[in-house]
Amino acid sequence: MEKKNIAEAVQYHEERFTKKIIFQKGESVVFVLNFMPGQKLPVHKHPGADVYILALKGDGAIHVNEEEFAFTQGDTVHIAGDESFAYANNSSAPSSLYVTLSKLPGAEYAKEI
């Protein structure tokens, strides 16, 4: 067993969103994305992977296949690897997303930023 405190991964940066790795085991990775108001995750895909996202803190908007949905604290979504998606913190407070990738498309997806 390995235990971690999620609060350690909730770290905001004024210049850009942050990504903090929680676990990386085999081909799976779990991380937290942190956004200040106005910060965005660009449109992208995770080929061959399932993506599970939980709105851990705050509010924003998630875009999946060019449709926009409100994404508020406590909401969760599953995104298939062939679906394109993005996120924007369009609120006035910080937001954080808890993300699980079932299979790493490449090593760059398991790096902190």
Rosetta blueprint (number, residue, H / E / L):
1 M L
2 E L
3 K L
4 K L
5 N L
6 I H
7 A H
8 E H
9 A H
10 V L
11 Q L
12 Y L
13 H L
14 E L
15 E L
16 R L
17 F L
18 T E
19 K E
20 K E
21 I E
22 I E
23 F E
24 Q E
25 K E
26 G L
27 E L
28 S E
29 V E
30 V E
31 F E
32 V E
33 L E
34 N E
35 F E
36 M L
37 P L
38 G L
39 Q L
40 K E
41 L E
42 P E
43 V E
44 H E
45 K L
46 H L
47 P L
48 G L
49 A L
50 D E
51 V E
52 Y E
53 I E
54 L E
55 A E
56 L E
57 K E
58 G L
59 D E
60 G E
61 A E
62 I E
63 H E
64 V E
65 N L
66 E L
67 E E
68 E E
69 F E
70 A E
71 F E
72 T E
73 Q L
74 G L
75 D L
76 T E
77 V E
78 H E
79 I E
80 A E
81 G L
82 D L
83 E L
84 S L
85 F E
86 A E
87 Y E
88 A E
89 N L
90 N L
91 S L
92 S L
93 A L
94 P L
95 S E
96 S E
97 L E
98 Y E
99 V E
100 T E
101 L E
102 S L
103 K L
104 L L
105 P L
106 G L
107 A H
108 E H
109 Y H
110 A H
111 K L
112 E L
113 I L
